[in-house]
Amino acid sequence: MDILVAGGHGQVALRLLKLLADQGHTARGLIRSPAQADDLRAAGAVPVVGDLENDASLEEYVRGADAVVFAAGAGPGSGAARKQTVDLGGAVKLADAATALGIRRYVMVSSIGAHDPVAGGESMRPYLEAKAAADEYVLAADLDVTIVRPGSLTDEPATGRIRATTELGHRGPVTRDDVAAVLAHVLEAPETAGLTFELFNGDDPIPEAIAALGK
């Protein structure tokens, strides 16, 4: 498959791009700065330079893809306004581009807590509100959407074992490596379309945990 990952220089995105490239896919990462291109090439990915936040349309970058992944984020140091333009606006633009071009598969990297932004407290609320609105928008689009809501991200080594649940409201850690592995698996699991699930490290191998979600 040809897969475009928006937010291609992020920590999860780079891991995902490497996994996809190693699996033989055409892994393209949308990045804003040309200075980030070598990092993508080192992962085996194809850098695509474009401005997710400010470009009016993403169709130029999305064209030719079989699936898209939204893994972008304004980051913890950004204000509420950028969370609206990146975490929400970028996801909307990616969905609009995919819809316009007939690309049905859309995988969203969201966040635990997006089901109830108010409970996240003042500091987290703008981020969770943006994520919640983005999830709602893409779910309403004419797309085959899977929404993955990881727990607290860590840089521990991959475990290959997770806890995935469609019952929202849990908390716990998950490694970035395991998030990337789940995203790669979900992209080749069309039966996960329509699901929103939380993701943590756990006891179940990734394929079994994901397969159990639809049961």
Protein Blocks (a to p, Z undefined) as FASTA:
>chain_A
ZZddehklbmklmmmmmmmmmnopacddddfblklmmmmmmnopacddddfklmmbfklm
mgopabdcdfbdebjkbcfklmmmmmmmmmmmmmmmmmmnopabdcddddehklmmmlno
jmlmmmmmmmmmmmmmmmmpccdddddddddddfbdcehiacddfbghiacdddfklmmm
mmmmmmmmmklgoiacdddddfbdfklmmmmmmZZ
